[in-house]
């Protein structure tokens, strides 16, 4: 890839819509994420919210209020990926 291609970015909604279409065309079920993988994926956001003073309880509530994901503050604490673990 060249640097121009590396610079392209896409909104998460577009990426998810494309993945859904590809999985459906391939006859695959929707992708499922275990709690550890999900919390790992959102650890950048968790770090930013903690930096703004949010507790894991508040983060848990924010997730639950805006999705069908049931997650506890303890799930967040137990599965949070540090910046080092995320390669930052």
Residue pairs with C-beta under 8 A, 6 or more apart in sequence:
19 31
20 30
23 29
23 30
23 31
33 41
35 71
35 75
35 79
36 79
38 69
38 71
38 79
39 46
39 71
39 75
39 76
39 79
39 80
39 81
40 79
40 81
40 85
40 86
42 63
43 80
43 81
43 82
43 85
43 86
44 86
46 56
46 59
46 76
46 80
47 83
49 58
49 59
49 62
50 56
50 59
54 62
55 73
56 73
56 74
56 76
56 77
57 73
59 73
59 76
60 71
60 72
60 73
60 75
60 76
63 69
63 71
64 70
64 71
